[in-house]
């Protein structure tokens, strides 16, 4: 069975802004671009929370849906929703999701893994997906060595990742909180 995967999501926190950017490519297997304009970055909870997801499509959508339920249950508290989501994943007895999400509100940036892990990046930069390491390295370098805004860093990091990763394209969706 072919699995849909491959993407790059990057997040940058700078000067009171958090920006999440992602590409639009959906890849089937190792050689087929199935879709080029998917929206893997979206807003939840009355547009107060932004999420970007990468990994197996079905798992990513399921993770996003379950996380949104937690946001509604815990009145939009990002950290509480993330922790409760992770506890549910670990105690559910279901297999681990083959996907990850970056989630952010106006002050908090987190990575949620399909294994039930919640990770808060040390330096306000994180990335996931097949081109994640390229985007992460670029974002860290740009954050430390330029005066670019969070949005500019996120977009330039995506440009670098898409120039190196065959599973990442240049159809970006960018959201800021």
C-alpha positions in Angstrom: 0.0 0.0 0.0 1.4 3.4 -1.0 1.6 6.0 1.7 1.3 9.7 1.0 4.1 11.7 2.7 6.8 14.2 2.4 6.7 17.8 3.2 8.5 20.5 5.1 7.1 22.7 7.9 9.2 25.3 9.7 8.4 27.7 12.6 10.2 30.8 13.8 9.5 32.8 16.9 11.0 36.3 16.9 10.1 39.7 18.2 6.8 38.6 19.7 5.6 36.9 16.5 5.4 33.2 15.6 5.3 32.2 12.0 4.7 28.7 10.6 5.3 28.0 6.9 4.8 24.8 5.0 5.0 23.6 1.4 2.2 22.1 -0.6 3.7 18.9 -2.0 2.1 15.5 -1.3 4.3 12.6 -2.4 3.3 9.0 -3.0 6.1 6.6 -2.5 9.6 7.8 -3.5 8.9 9.0 -7.0 5.4 10.4 -7.6 4.2 14.0 -6.8 0.6 13.3 -6.1 -0.5 16.9 -5.4 1.4 20.2 -5.4 -0.9 22.6 -3.6 -2.0 21.0 -0.4 -2.6 23.2 2.7 -0.6 21.7 5.6 -0.6 24.8 7.6 -3.9 26.0 9.0 -5.6 27.9 11.8 -7.7 26.4 14.6 -9.6 27.6 17.6 -11.1 30.8 16.2 -7.8 31.5 14.3 -5.8 31.8 17.6 -3.8 28.6 17.0 -1.7 27.7 14.0 -0.7 24.1 13.2 1.5 22.6 10.5 1.7 18.9 9.9 3.9 16.5 8.2 4.0 12.7 7.7 1.4 10.1 6.6 -1.6 12.0 5.4 -4.2 10.0 7.3 -2.2 10.1 10.5 -1.6 13.9 10.2 -5.3 14.7 9.6 -6.2 12.4 12.6 -3.7 14.1 14.8 -4.9 17.6 13.8 -8.5 16.6 14.5 -7.7 15.1 17.9 -5.6 18.1 18.9 -8.4 20.5 17.9 -10.8 18.5 20.2 -8.4 19.1 23.0 -8.1 22.9 22.2 -11.9 23.1 22.4 -12.0 21.0 25.6 -9.4 23.1 27.3 -10.5 26.6 26.1 -7.6 27.1 23.7 -4.9 26.5 26.3 -2.1 25.3 24.0 0.2 23.7 26.5 -2.6 22.0 28.4 -4.2 20.7 25.1 -0.8 19.4 23.9 -0.1 17.6 27.2 -3.5 16.0 27.3 -3.3 15.1 23.7 0.0 13.4 24.3 -1.4 11.5 27.4 -4.2 10.2 25.2 -1.8 9.0 22.5 0.3 7.2 25.1 -2.6 5.6 26.9 -4.9 4.8 23.9 -3.3 1.4 23.0 -3.5 2.4 19.3 -0.3 2.4 17.2 1.8 5.4 17.0 0.9 8.0 14.4 3.4 8.3 11.5 3.1 12.1 11.6 4.2 15.2 13.5 2.7 18.6 14.1 4.1 22.0 15.0 1.5 24.0 17.0 1.7 27.6 18.1 -0.4 30.4 19.7 0.7 34.0 20.3 3.3 32.9 22.9 4.1 29.2 22.7 5.6 27.0 20.1 5.6 23.2 20.4 6.2 20.1 18.3 3.8 17.2 18.8 5.0 13.8 17.7 2.8 10.8 16.8 4.6 9.0 19.6 3.0 11.2 22.2 6.0 13.5 22.8 5.6 17.2 23.3 8.8 19.2 22.6 9.3 22.9 23.2 12.3 24.2 21.1 15.0 25.9 23.0 15.7 28.7 20.6 12.3 29.5 19.1 13.0 27.6 15.9 11.8 24.1 14.8 11.0 22.2 11.7 9.6 18.8 10.7 9.1 16.7 7.6 11.4 15.4 4.9 13.1 18.8 4.4 12.9 19.8 8.0 16.6 19.5 8.8 17.4 21.8 5.8 14.8 24.4 6.9 15.9 24.1 10.5 19.6 24.8 9.7 18.7 27.7 7.5 16.3 29.2 10.0 18.8 29.0 12.8 21.5 30.6 10.7 19.2 33.4 9.5 17.9 34.0 13.0 21.4 34.3 14.5 23.0 36.3 11.6 20.4 38.6 10.1 17.8 41.2 11.1 15.1 39.5 9.1 11.6 39.2 10.5 10.2 35.8 11.6 8.1 35.7 8.4 11.1 36.5 6.2 13.2 33.8 8.0 10.5 31.2 7.6 10.0 31.9 3.9 13.8 32.0 3.2 14.2 28.7 5.1 11.5 27.1 3.0 13.2 28.3 -0.2 16.5 26.7 0.9 14.7 23.5 1.9 12.8 23.3 -1.3 16.0 23.7 -3.3 17.5 20.7 -1.6 14.7 18.3 -0.8 12.8 16.6 -3.6 9.8 16.1 -1.3 9.4 19.9 -0.8 8.0 22.4 -3.3 7.7 26.1 -3.5 3.9 26.4 -3.0 4.1 27.8 0.5 1.3 28.5 3.0 2.5 31.0 5.7 0.5 31.8 8.9 1.5 34.2 11.7 0.3 34.5 15.3 
